[in-house]
Amino acid sequence: MKYVIIFFTIFASLHVTANSSYNTKIVNDFIDEMYDKHSFEKQKLQKLFNQIKEEKKLKKFFKKAPERRLTWNGCESKEKQCINYKGLFVNKSNIENGRLFISENLKLLNKASDVFGIPKEIITAIIGIETRYGKNLGKFKTFDTLASLSLGPNKGRRHEFYKSELENFLLLCRENNLDPSVIKGSYAGALGKPQFISSSYRNYAIDFDGDKYADLWGSNADVIGSVANYLKKNGWKRNGKILTDLTKDNNQSYLERLSKRTYKPHMTYKSLYKDNIKSEEDIDFKEKLSVIKRIEGNENVYSFGHNNFYTITRYNRSRLYALAVHTLAEEIKIR
């Protein structure tokens, strides 16, 4: 009888979660999967789940995400709760702190630019937009957040994505000897100064300071090198254009239709040129382009989006984000 009680106690410790908002079977299935695929210790994983403190306002942070509510630099009459995205990120503070970041990390930025072909201002702008140059790293426990979004009360249509990120997060912690119970990040599980999700951390983070460890919290060298590596591996072209201004006599109604298509370059400049969609800048007729629209005050402004504009959207799949990175980089460059 004593052995039965001991067995039951061990079994219960592996198959009961203290957080009543989680489905026990779903949690146990995940734990079993991590054991089968990656030989994780079940008791340690169960302990993590038992320690979860639920963030009940998590969904509200997603609803308030800037890309969902903001416009570039002006609001159309039908838009509600419109906020100026350009003003949020391309502002005096970000520009000045970007200049200081470059000054303090010039050698590292030049090295990254030489190795990967990414302008130092672009690398800097991304870090500035993501975390204010490392000042805002996020306050949410990453394990709790990813568990909630994939298996728990905040599970939604993207739960499989967040389940994959939870798996990658646990692997990341094991590979780098990190304690998964204490690491914090954004409300969506992004980590460190460049706000890499766990899978991106594992795939793109690099050791750029030679200490044999990719540290996206404490090493500016690794942060800079990793951002550059991410862009390079996602298609950045050295010395390539990002946005190109159009001539003012372009077909506005046609531009409007084109701007609603994908941000990925898909039409050759030759075909656009034939339809009187032109630029005064020199562009190869064979190059594929997209048309990017933004609002400046009360005016619609259209530009050609090149491959490197699309590459920035691979970091954050938002036209506004790519516009902010490009514009902030240009302002920092001027300073």
N, C-alpha and C positions, 0 to 999 in steps of 0.2 A: 504493500500500500504506500509505503514511504516513497518508493521509486516512481509510482504513478503520480504522486503529488509533485515530485521534483520535475518530472517530464512535463506535466501540465503547466508548471510555473515558467519553465523555459519557453514552452510553446506559446504561452500567453504573452510573454515579454517580447516575442518576435511578431506577434500578430494582433496586437492591440495598440491603437493610436490614441493618445490622450486628447487629441483635438477632435471634438465631436462634429466639427463642420467638414471633416474628411470622411470619405467612404472607405471603410476598413479594407474591403476587398481590393479596391483600386490601388490603395497604398501598398498593400502586401504584394499585389501583382508587380508593381514597379520594383519593389525591393527584391523580389524573386528574379526579375529580369536583370537587375544590376548584378546580382550574385551569379546568375548563369552566364551572362555575357562578359563580365569584367571581374568576377571573383571578389566583389565587395562583401564585407562582413555584414550580415543581416542585422546583428544587434546594434552596430554603430549607426546604420541607416535608420533603424527604428527609433533610436535615441534622438536623432535629428528631427524626425517627424514629431516625436512626443514633445519636443522643446519649441515647436512653432508657436509664434505669437501672431495671430491674424491681423493683417492690416485691412480693416473694414472699409477704408476709404480708397482702396486701390483703384477701383473702377473710375472713380471721379478724376484721378490723375490722368487716366487715358482719355477721358472725355475732354479734358482741358489741354491736351497736347497741342502745342502751337500750330503744327501743320494742319490740324483739324479745323481751327477757328480763324486763322490769320490770313490776311492778304498781303501782297508785297509792300506797297507804299501808297495805299488809298483804298477806299471801300466803294463798292457798287451799292446802289440804293436798296437792293433786295437783300443784301448781306446783313445778318444780325450778329451782334456781339463781335464786330470786326475789330481786330487789333493789328497794328502796323508791324509786320514781321521784320521789315528792314530796320525800323527804329529799335526793335528789341535787340538785335544782334549787331547791326552796323552803326554803332554809336561811339561817342567820344571816348568812353571808358575802354571799350574793346579795342579801339584803334590805338590808343595810347599804350595800353597794356600789351598789345601785340607788338608794338615797336620795342617795348622794353624786353619782351620775351625773345625777340630776335637778337637784340643787343647782348643779352645774357647767354644766349645759346648759339651764337653765330657760327662757331666752328662746327658744331654738331649739325646744324641746319645746312651748312654748305657741304658737309660730307654726305648727308642724306640726298641732297640735290644732285651731287656728282654721281653717286652710286645708282640712284633710282630715277633720276630725271624729273623730280617733282620740285617746283619752285618753293623756296623757303616760305614765302608768304602764304601759299596754299596750305602747307603743313601747319603753319602757325594759326591761320584762320580757323581750321577745323578744331584745333585744341581750344581756341578761344571760344568758339560757339558751343562746343560740347561741355566744357567744365569751367569756363572763365579762366583758362590757363592753369587749371588744377585746383581752383579755389572751391569748386562745388562738385564733389565726387559722388554725391548721393548718400542718403541716410537709411535706405531700406536694406534689411538683411537679405542677401541674394538668394540663399536657399529657401527662405520663407516665401519670398516673392515668386520664384519660379515654381515652387511646389503648389502655391495657391493658384497660379495661372494655368497650370497643367493638370493638376490632380484634385485641387481643392475648390473652395467656394467661389473663386473668381475664374473658374474654368469657362472658356468661351470657344468661339469658332477656331481660334488659333492654338488650341490646347496641345495639338500634336507638335507644333513648333516649339512651344515652351517646354514640353516634355523632353524633346531633343536637347534643348538648352540646359535643362536640369541635369540630364545625363552628362553633357559636356562639362558643366560646372563641376560636378563631382569628380570627373576624370581630371580636369584642370587642377583641382585642389590636390588630388593624390599625386599627380605628376610633379607638382611644385611644392609639395609639403606644406600646403596651406590648410588652415582650419576652416571648414565650410560653415561652421556655426557662427563665425564672427565677421566674415567678409560682408561688406556693404557696397551697394551700388545704386543705380537708378530704380525707379518704380517698374521698369521693364527688364531689369536684370543686367543692365550695361555696367561695365567695370572700368575703373582706372581713369586716368586723365583723358585718354582718347575715347572712353566709353565704348569699348569693344564688348559685344556679347560673347558668351563663353566659347562658342564654336569659332568665332573670329579670333579670339585670344589664342586658341590652340593652333589655328591655321596660319595666322599672319603676324602674331607678336614675335619679335626677334630680340636677341641679345645684341645690342649695338654699342655697349660699353665694354665688352670683353670679360664680364664676370661670370659668364656661363649661365646666366639666369635672365629671363625676359620679365622685367619688373615694370608694369604699367602704372604703378602708384608712385614709386620713389625715384625712378631713374628717368630724367628728361631725355637722356640719350636713347633709351629703349623706347620711350614714347614717340619720339621724333622718327626714329628708324622704323618703328612698327606702322605708323600712319603712312609713311612713304612706301613701305613694302605693300601695305594693303592696296593703295591706289595703283601701284605698278602692276600687281598681280591681277587687278580687276580691269586692266586695259589702258592705263594712262600712257599717252604717247609723248615722249620727250619733245619739248619745244612746240607741242601742238597747241592750237587755239582752243579757247573755251567758249566764248560768245563773240559774235561778230555783228556789228550794227548794220542795219539795212538802209538802203536809200529811201528817201521820203516819198518817192513816186510809186511805191509798191502797191499791189492790189490788196486793199485792206480787207475786203470781204473774204477773199481767198486765204489770206494770212490767218484770219480768225478760224477758218475751218482747219487749216493745217496745224494750228496751235493746239487743237483738241486731240491730236493724235499722240502717239508715243513720244517720249523724250529721247528714245534711242534713234540715232541718225539712220534714216531709211530712204531718203530721196537724194539723188545726185544733184550737185549744184547745177549741172548742165540742164537737167529737166526743170529745175526751179527758175533758172535764168530765162529759159524759153517762155515761161509764164510770167515774165517781168518781175520776178522776185529776185532782187539783186543786192549786192553790197559793193561799196567802193573799195573794199579791201581785196587783196589778191587771194583767190580761192581756186584750188584745182577743180576743174569741171567734173572730175571723177569722184571727188570726195562726197561722202554721204553726210547729210545734215538733217536736223530737225528744226522746227520753228518754235521758239519759246516766247510766250507772252507774259508781260508783267504790267501792272498798273502803276504809273508814276503820277500821283495826284489824281487828276481827272482824265488823264490821257493813257490810252493803250499803247504800249511800246512792244515791238516785236524784234527779235534777234534770231540769227542762226545759232543753233546749238550744235557744237562740234562733239567729237568723240569724248574729249576730256570733261565736258559738261555732264555727259551721261555717266562717265566714270565716277564723278562726285556723287551722283544719285545712287550709286551702288553702296556708298557709305550710309546714306540716309535717303530712302526712296521718296524724295520730295523735290519738286521743282523749286519751291521757295528756299529749301535748304541749300541747294546748289547755287542759287542766285546769291544767297547770303554769304556763302563761302567765297565765291568769286568777287563779290563787291567789297567785302571786308578785306580780302587779300589786296585788292587794288588800292584801297584807302591806306592800308599799312605800308604798301610799297611807295606811295606818294610821300608819306611821312619819313 
